[in-house]
Amino acid sequence: MPAAGGAGRNDPAPIIVKKVTVVEGGGHHGGAWKVAYADFVTAMMAFFLLLWLLGSTTEAQRKGLADYFTPTLVKLKEQSAGSDGLLGGASLVDPDNYPQRAAQTGQRPLTVPRDATGGQKEALDRVRRMRERVEAEVQNDRRLRRLLRQVRMVDTTEGVRIDLVDDADFSMFVLGTTVLTPDARKLLDAIAEALRPEPGDLTIRGHTDALPWRSGAQSNNWSLSAGRAEATRQALMRNAIGEGRFRRIEGVADREPLVQDNPQDPRNRRISIVLAGARLAAGPRTTG
């Protein structure tokens, strides 16, 4: 007879169900937040490094750095300036509606890279003084103020380089000749005022595009570029720039195009005037 209370029953063992909750990413041991935090720390380090650099440089050095990284040759800061001051107005490489393509009509703006050691206070002050003199000379002439967009002054390894360029509304020289236009003469008068007080020898370089001359023409791009450089020298001498200050004149024809992928582009034509820097001003002169 079975014992009381059912002690002799063969009951099955109870089933125990255990629930386990899995946390996506391993809970607080996940690594996604570490990546974001590392990016944040890196950005903060770069920010404080920038603040330190700004605090440890002079105004002239900061301006030199800004000029060094300013786009040149293709896109200039004039593109967004819109002012009537020196270098103001549209980009010098904006498309122009030139009325001619087959003749020598003028220069193309040039932007010269800054010296690799750019930001030197003395050089920057020199460029600033020259710009102020030119602006003072043309402040009462509205047309000349507008033509200042055709002038580019930059400190280079050679010295201060001044580039005079043409556009659709202005030509430095009469078509296919070495004869300066009246506007170009006035502009060179202002440039002479900027150059006269500054020490240093001068080098003048003429450039042309690669457009071929008509069959039977008595001239060529070499003689034209050299002749235009000489005409510029003569104009500066008429404005009390001493003959002894000229180191040399050069005609490089179309061998140094501004628009590299299109040597026939009329914007390749230009006149460059280089005022030797202090380290070059005392160098030997060549005569001949």
BADOMAR-110662 format. One record per atom (N, C-alpha, C): residue in three letters; x, y, z. Coordinates in steps of 0.05 Angstrom, whole numbers, plus 32768, in hexadecimal, padded with zeros to 4 digits. Layout:
N
alaXYZ/...
This chain:
288
met80117FE88000/met800080008000/met801280198000/pro800D802B7FEE/pro801E80437FED/pro801D80538006/ala80358061800A/ala803780718023/ala802580898020/ala801E80938038/ala800C80AB8038/ala801A80C3802C/gly800B80D48021/gly801680ED8016/gly802280E97FFA/gly802080D27FEF/gly802980CE7FD4/gly804780CC7FD2/ala805480C37FE8/ala807180C27FE8/ala807B80AE7FD4/gly806B809B7FCD/gly807480867FBB/gly8070808C7F9E/arg806580A57F96/arg805F80AB7F7A/arg807980B17F6A/asn807880AA7F51/asn809080AF7F3F/asn808A80C87F2E/asp808A80E07F3B/asp808480F97F2C/asp809C81027F1C/pro8098810F7F03/pro80AE81197EF3/pro80BB81327F00/ala80D681367EFA/ala80E5814D7F05/ala80DA81677EF9/pro80DA817C7F08/pro80CF81967EFE/pro80E281A27EE8/ile80D681AF7ED5/ile80E681BC7EBF/ile80EB81D97EC6/ile810581E27EC6/ile810D81FE7ECD/ile8115820C7EB4/val810882237EAD/val810E82337E95/val811E824B7E9E/lys8136824F7E93/lys814882667E99/lys814882797E82/lys814182927E87/lys814182A77E72/lys815B82B77E73/val816882B97E5C/val818182C87E59/val817D82E07E46/thr818282F87E4F/thr817F83107E3F/thr819A83187E33/val819B83197E18/val81B483217E0A/val81B3833E7E03/val81C6834E7E0C/val81C8836B7E06/val81D8836F7DED/glu81CD837D7DD9/glu81DB83827DBF/glu81F483927DC5/gly820B838A7DB9/gly822483997DBB/gly823383947DD5/gly822A83827DE5/gly8239837B7DFD/gly8234838E7E14/gly821E839E7E13/gly821883B07E2A/gly822D83C57E2C/his823583CB7E45/his824883E07E4A/his826483D97E41/his826883C07E37/his828283B87E2D/his828583BC7E0F/gly827083C77E01/gly827183CC7DE5/gly828683E17DDE/gly829083E17DC4/gly82A583F47DBC/gly829C840A7DA9/ala8283840C7DA1/ala827B84207D8E/ala827F843C7D9A/trp827984407DB3/trp827B845B7DBF/trp829884647DC0/lys82AA84517DC1/lys82C784587DC3/lys82D084657DA9/val82C6845C7D93/val82CE84677D79/val82C584857D77/ala82AB84897D7F/ala82A184A47D7F/ala82B184B67D92/tyr82B784AC7DA9/tyr82C684BC7DBD/tyr82E284C27DB2/ala82EF84AF7DA5/ala830984B47D99/ala830884C97D84/asp82F484C97D73/asp82F084DE7D5F/asp82ED84FA7D6C/phe82DE84FA7D82/phe82D985137D90/phe82F3851E7D9B/val8303850D7DA8/val831D85157DB4/val8330851F7D9E/thr833085117D87/thr8341851A7D71/thr833A85367D67/ala831F853A7D64/ala831685547D5B/ala831D856A7D6F/met831A85657D88/met832185787D9D/met833F857E7D9D/met834F856A7D99/met836C856E7D98/met837385807D80/ala8367857B7D69/ala836C858C7D51/ala836385A97D56/phe834C85AC7D64/phe834285C67D6A/phe835585D67D7C/phe835E85CA7D91/phe837085D77DA3/phe838B85DC7D97/leu839485CB7D85/leu83AD85D07D76/leu83AA85E87D64/leu839285EB7D57/leu838D86037D47/leu838E861C7D58/leu8381861B7D6F/leu838186337D81/leu839E863A7D89/trp83AE86257D8F/trp83C9862B7D97/trp83D986377D80/leu83D5862D7D67/leu83E386397D51/leu83DB86567D4C/leu83C1865C7D4E/leu83B886777D4B/leu83C4868A7D60/gly83C7867F7D78/gly83D186907D8D/gly83EF86947D8D/ser83FE86827D7F/ser841B86837D7F/ser8427868F7D66/thr841686997D53/thr841F86A57D3A/thr841886C37D3A/thr842786D27D2A/thr842186EE7D27/thr840C86F27D11/glu8402870B7D10/glu83EE87117CFC/glu83F9870D7CE0/ala841387167CDC/ala841F87147CC2/ala842386F67CBA/gln842A86E57CCE/gln842D86C97CC8/gln841286BC7CC1/arg83FD86C47CCF/arg83E386B97CC9/arg83DA86C17CAD/lys83DF86DA7CA6/lys83D886E37C8B/lys83E886D47C76/gly840186CF7C7C/gly841286C07C69/gly840786A47C65/leu83FF86977C7B/leu83F3867C7C78/leu83D9867D7C68/ala83C986917C6D/ala83B086947C5F/ala83B586987C41/asp83C986A97C3A/asp83CF86AE7C1E/asp83DA86957C11/tyr83EA86857C21/tyr83F6866D7C15/tyr83E186597C0C/phe83CB86577C1C/phe83B686447C16/phe83A086507C05/thr83A2866A7BFE/thr838E86767BED/thr8391866A7BD1/pro837B86617BC4/pro837E86567BA8/pro838A866A7B95/thr839C86607B84/thr83A886717B71/thr83A586667B55/leu83AC86757B41/leu83AC866D7B25/leu839086687B1A/val838186577B28/val836786507B1C/val8350865E7B2A/lys834F865E7B44/lys833A866B7B53/lys8346867E7B66/leu833F86987B64/leu834B86AC7B75/leu833686B77B88/lys833F86C37B9E/lys832C86CD7BB1/lys831D86E57BA7/glu832686F17B90/glu831687077B85/glu82FB86FD7B7B/gln82F886E37B78/gln82DF86D87B6D/gln82C786DF7B7E/ser82CC86E37B98/ser82B686E97BAA/ser82B987057BB7/ala82CD87147BAE/ala82D2872E7BBB/ala82BE87437BB1/gly82BF87487B97/gly82AC875B7B8B/gly82B387777B90/ser82CB877D7B9B/ser82D287997BA2/ser82DF87A67B8A/asp82E387C17B8D/asp82F187CF7B78/asp830E87D47B7F/gly831787C87B95/gly833387CC7B9E/gly834687BA7B8E/leu835F87BC7B96/leu837387AC7B88/leu836C878E7B8A/leu836C87817B74/leu836687647B72/leu8349875E7B77/gly833887727B77/gly831B876D7B7C/gly830E87637B62/gly82F5875A7B65/gly82E587527B4E/gly82E587347B49/ala82DF872D7B31/ala82DB87117B2A/ala82F687027B27/ser82F486E87B26/ser830B86D77B23/ser831986DE7B08/leu833386DD7B08/leu834286E37AEF/leu834086CD7ADA/val833586B67AE2/val833286A17ACF/val8316869C7AC7/asp830486AE7ACD/asp82E886AC7AC4/asp82E886AD7AA5/pro82D5869F7A99/pro82D486A07A7C/pro82CF86BC7A72/asp82DD86C47A5D/asp82DB86DF7A51/asp82D186DC7A35/asn82C286F07A2C/asn82B886F17A10/asn82CC87027A00/tyr82E386F679FA/tyr82F6870579EA/tyr82ED870879CE/pro82EE872079C3/pro82E4872579A8/pro82F787197993/gln830F8711799A/gln832187067987/gln833086EE7993/arg833986DD7982/arg834886C5798B/arg836286C2797A/ala836586D07965/ala837B86CB7953/ala839086E17952/ala839186F27966/ala83A487087966/ala83AE870D7982/gln83C4871B7984/gln83D08721799D/gln83C2873A79A9/thr83B4873779BE/thr83A5874E79C9/thr83AB875479E6/gly83BA874479F4/gly83BF874D7A0F/gly83C787367A21/gln83C8873C7A3B/gln83D187297A4F/gln83BB871B7A5E/arg83C387067A6B/arg83B086F67A7C/arg83BA86F87A99/pro83A886FC7AAC/pro83B086FE7AC7/pro83C086E67AD1/leu83D386EC7AE2/leu83E486D77AEE/leu83E486DA7B0C/thr83E186C37B19/thr83E486C27B36/thr83FD86B37B3C/val840F86BF7B4A/val842986B27B50/val842986A77B6C/pro8431868D7B6F/pro843186827B8A/pro844486927B9D/arg843C86937BB6/arg844C86A07BCA/arg846686917BCE/asp847A86A07BD8/asp849386947BE1/asp848D867E7BF5/ala849C86687BF3/ala849886527C06/ala849B865A7C23/thr84AA86707C28/thr84AE86797C43/thr849A868F7C4A/gly848486917C3A/gly847186A77C3B/gly846986AF7C58/gly845E86C77C5A/gly845586D17C73/gly846A86E37C80/gln848086E87C74/gln849486FA7C7F/gln848A87167C80/lys848C87237C97/lys8480873D7C9B/lys848A87527C88/glu84A587517C83/glu84B087667C72/glu84A587647C55/ala84A3874C7C4B/ala849987487C30/ala847C87507C2E/leu846C87497C42/leu845087507C42/leu844C876E7C44/asp845C877B7C54/asp845A87987C57/asp846187A67C3C/arg8474879B7C2E/arg847C87A67C14/arg846587A47C00/val8459878D7BFF/val8442878A7BEC/val842B879D7BF4/arg8426879F7C0E/arg841187B17C18/arg841687CE7C10/arg842F87D77C14/arg843687F37C0D/arg843187F87BF0/met843A87E57BDF/met843787E97BC2/met841A87E97BBA/arg840A87D87BC6/arg83ED87D87BBF/arg83E187F37BC7/glu83E787FC7BDE/glu83DC88167BE7/glu83E3882D7BD5/arg83FC882D7BCB/arg840488437BB9/arg83F588417B9F/val83F288297B94/val83E388267B7B/val83C688307B7E/glu83BA88277B94/glu839E882F7B99/glu839B884D7B9C/ala83AF88597BA9/ala83AE88767BAD/ala83B088857B92/glu83C0887A7B80/glu83C388867B66/glu83AA88867B55/val839A88727B58/val8383886E7B46/val836888747B54/gln8369887D7B6D/gln835088807B7C/gln833D88947B6F/asn834788A77B60/asn833688BC7B54/asn832E88B47B37/asp8336889E7B2D/asp832F88957B12/asp8320887B7B14/arg8306887C7B0F/arg82F588657B12/arg82FD884E7B00/arg830488557AE7/arg830C883F7AD4/arg832588317ADD/leu833988417AE6/leu835288357AEF/leu834E88247B08/arg833C882D7B19/arg8336881C7B31/arg832B88017B28/arg831B88017B13/arg831087E77B0A/arg832687D77AFD/leu833987E47AF0/leu834F87D57AE3/leu836387C97AF7/leu836187D17B10/leu837287C57B24/leu836D87A77B28/arg8356879E7B1E/arg835087827B1E/arg836487737B0C/gln837187817AFA/gln838587757AE8/gln83A187757AF4/val83A4877D7B0D/val83BE877E7B1A/val83BF876A7B30/arg83D6875B7B30/arg83DA87477B45/arg83F5874B7B52/met83F6874F7B6C/met841087537B7A/met8413873C7B8E/val842A872E7B8C/val842F87177B9E/val844D87177BA4/asp845487107BBD/asp8470870C7BC4/asp847886F07BBC/thr848E86EE7BAD/thr849986D57BA4/thr84B686D27BAC/thr84C286BC7BA4/thr84DE86B87BAA/thr84F086CC7B9C/glu84E786D77B86/glu84F686EB7B77/glu84F287077B83/gly84DC870C7B90/gly84D587267B9A/gly84B7872B7B96/val84AF87447B96/val8493874A7B92/val848E87497B73/arg847A87397B6C/arg847487367B4F/arg845987447B4A/ile845987557B36/ile844187647B2E/ile843A875A7B12/asp8422874F7B0F/asp841987457AF5/asp840287577AEB/leu840587607AD2/leu83F187707AC4/leu83E487607AAE/val83CA875F7AAE/val83BC874C7A9D/val83A5875A7A8E/asp839C874D7A79/asp838687577A69/asp836C87487A70/asp835687547A68/asp833C87467A67/asp832D87507A4E/ala831487497A4C/ala830587507A34/ala8301876E7A31/asp8303877D7A47/asp82FF879A7A46/asp831887AA7A47/phe832F879D7A4B/phe834887AC7A4E/phe835F879E7A41/ser836F87AD7A32/ser838687A17A25/ser839F87B27A2B/met83B487A57A34/met83CD87B47A39/met83D987BF7A20/phe83D787B17A0A/phe83E487B979F1/phe83D087B979DA/val83D687CA79C7/val83C687CA79AE/val83CA87AF79A0/leu83B587A67993/leu83B4878C7987/leu83CD87857977/gly83DB8770797F/gly83F287657970/gly840B87777970/thr840C878B7982/thr8423879E7982/thr842F87A0799E/thr844387B179A0/thr844F87B779BA/thr844887D379C3/val843287DE79B8/val842987F979BF/val841687F779D7/leu841C880579ED/leu840B88057A04/leu83F2881579FF/thr83DC880B7A09/thr83C3881A7A07/thr83C388317A1C/pro83B288467A18/pro83B1885C7A2B/pro83AB88537A48/asp839988407A4B/asp839288367A66/asp83AA88287A72/ala83B988197A61/ala83D0880B7A6B/ala83E6881E7A74/arg83E988347A66/arg83FD88497A6E/arg83F588557A8A/lys83DC885A7A8E/lys83D388657AA8/lys83D888507ABE/leu83D288377AB8/leu83D688237ACC/leu83F488207AD3/leu840588227ABF/leu842288207AC4/leu842C88397AD3/asp841F88507ACF/asp842688677ADF/asp842188627AFD/ala840B88557B03/ala8405884E7B1F/ala841988397B2A/ile842088267B19/ile843388117B21/ile844E881D7B27/ala845688317B16/ala8470883E7B1A/ala8470884D7B35/glu845A88597B3D/glu845988667B57/glu845D88537B6E/ala8453883A7B6A/ala845788267B7F/ala8474881B7B7F/leu8480881A7B68/leu849B880F7B66/leu84B188237B6E/arg84AD883C7B68/arg84C388507B6B/arg84D088507B87/pro84C088517B9C/pro84CD88537BB7/pro84DA88397BC1/glu84D488237BB4/glu84DD88097BBE/glu84F888027BB2/pro850B87FA7BC3/pro852587F17BB8/pro852387D77BAA/gly853687D27B98/gly853787B87B8A/gly853687BB7B6C/asp854487A97B5F/asp854587A87B42/asp852B879D7B37/leu852687A37B1D/leu850D879B7B10/leu851387887AF9/thr850187747AF6/thr850187627ADF/thr84E687637AD3/ile84E587667AB9/ile84CB87677AAA/ile84CA87507A97/arg84B487427A98/arg84B187297A87/arg8497872B7A78/gly849987277A5D/gly848187277A4C/gly8479870A7A45/his845F87067A44/his845486EB7A3D/his843F86EE7A26/thr843D86DA7A16/thr842886D97A01/thr841A86BE7A03/asp840586BB79F3/asp83F886A179F0/asp8406869279D9/ala83FB867B79D2/ala8408866A79BD/ala83F9866D79A2/leu83E88680799F/leu83DB86837985/leu83EF8689796F/pro83ED867B7958/pro8401867F7943/pro83FC869A7935/trp841186A4792A/trp841086BD791B/trp840786B878FE/arg83FD86CC78F2/arg83F486C978D6/arg840D86C478C4/ser840886B578AF/ser841E86AE789C/ser842A86C87891/gly844586C97892/gly845386E07887/gly845786F7789B/ala844D86F378B4/ala8451870878C8/ala846E870C78CE/gln8476872578D3/gln8492872C78D8/gln849A872978F5/ser848787227906/ser848D87207922/ser84858704792C/asn848A86FF7946/asn848386E57952/asn847F86EA7970/asn847786D5797E/asn847186D8799B/asn848986DF79AB/trp84A186D679A3/trp84B986DD79B1/trp84BF86FB79B0/ser84BE87057998/ser84C487227995/ser84AD873379A1/leu84958729799F/leu847E873979AA/leu8480873A79C9/ser8486872479D6/ser8487872479F3/ser849E873479FD/ala84B5873379EF/ala84CC874379F7/ala84C7876179F2/gly84BA876779DB/gly84B4878379D5/gly84A0878F79E9/arg848D878079F2/arg847A878A7A05/arg8487878E7A21/ala849A877D7A28/ala84A987817A40/ala84BA879B7A3E/glu84C6879F7A27/glu84D687B87A24/glu84C487D17A24/ala84AC87CF7A18/ala849A87E67A19/ala849187EC7A35/thr848E87D87A45/thr848787DC7A62/thr849E87E97A70/arg84B787E17A6B/arg84CE87ED7A77/arg84D0880B7A70/gln84CB88117A56/gln84CC882D7A4E/gln84B7883E7A5C/ala849F88327A60/ala848A88417A6D/ala849288477A8A/leu849E88347A98/leu84A688387AB3/leu84BD884C7AB5/met84CF884C7AA2/met84E488607AA2/met84D9887C7A9E/arg84C4887F7A8F/arg84B7889A7A8C/arg84AA88A37AA5/asn84A788917AB8/asn849C88987AD2/asn84B188987AE8/ala84C9889F7AE0/ala84DF88A47AF3/ala84EA888B7B00/ile84E688747AF4/ile84F4885C7AFD/ile850F885B7AEE/gly8525885D7AFE/gly853F885F7AF2/gly854788477AE0/glu8555884D7ACB/glu855D88387AB8/glu856F88237AC6/gly857F882C7ADA/gly859088197AE7/gly858388057AF9/arg856988087AFD/arg855A87F57B0F/arg855187DC7B00/phe855387DD7AE5/phe854987C67AD6/phe855F87B17AD3/arg855A879A7ADF/arg856D87847ADE/arg856C87767AC2/arg855487717AB8/arg855187657A9E/arg853487667A95/ile853087637A7B/ile8515875F7A70/ile851587447A62/glu84FF87377A61/glu84FD871C7A56/glu84E487197A45/gly84E7870B7A2F/gly84D087037A1F/gly84CF86E57A1E/val84BA86D97A2A/val84B986BC7A2C/val84A486B07A19/ala849886C17A08/ala848586B879F5/ala846E86A87A03/asp8469869079F8/asp845386807A03/asp845D86697A14/arg8476866A7A1E/arg848386547A2B/arg847B86517A49/glu846E86657A54/glu846586637A70/glu8447866A7A71/pro843686597A66/pro8419865F7A65/pro840D865F7A81/leu83FA86707A86/leu83EB86707A9E/leu83D6865A7A9E/val83C986577A87/val83B586427A84/val83C3862A7A77/gln83CC86187A87/gln83DE86037A7D/gln83D185F17A69/asp83B785EC7A6C/asp83AA85D97A59/asp83A085E67A40/asn83A586007A3D/asn839D860E7A24/asn83B086257A1F/pro83C7861F7A13/pro83DC86337A0D/pro83D2864A79FC/gln83BC864579EC/gln83B2865A79DB/gln839E866D79E8/asp839886677A01/asp838586787A10/asp839086947A12/pro838086A97A0A/pro838A86C47A0B/pro839286CE7A27/arg838986C07A3C/arg839086C77A57/arg83AC86C17A5E/asn83BA86B37A4C/asn83D786AD7A51/asn83E886C57A4D/arg83DD86DA7A41/arg83ED86F27A3B/arg83EE87047A53/arg8406870D7A5A/arg840A871E7A72/arg8425872B7A72/ile842787407A83/ile8441874D7A89/ile8446874A7AA6/ser845F87417AAD/ser8466873E7AC9/ser847D87507AD0/ile847B875E7AE7/ile8490876F7AF1/ile849887657B0C/val84B2875E7B0F/val84BC87537B28/val84CF87677B35/leu84C8876F7B4D/leu84D987807B5D/leu84E9876E7B70/ala8503876E7B6C/ala8514875B7B7B/ala851187607B99/gly8511874A7BA8/gly850F874C7BC5/gly852987567BD1/ala8529875B7BEB/ala854187667BF8/ala855987547BF5/arg8555873A7BF5/arg856C87287BF3/arg857787277BD6/leu856787317BC3/leu857187307BA7/leu8578874C7B9D/ala856F87617BAC/ala8573877C7BA2/ala859187837B9F/ala85A287787BAF/ala85BE877E7BAF/ala85CE876C7B9C/gly85C1875B7B8D/gly85CE87497B7B/gly85DB87577B64/pro85ED874A7B55/pro85FA87567B3E/pro85E7875C7B28/arg85EB87727B19/arg85DB87797B02/arg85E987707AE9/thr85DA87697AD5/thr85E587627ABB/thr85DE87787AA7/thr85F0877E7A96/thr85EC87927A82/thr85F187867A67/gly85E887937A52/gly85EC87897A38/gly85D987967A24/
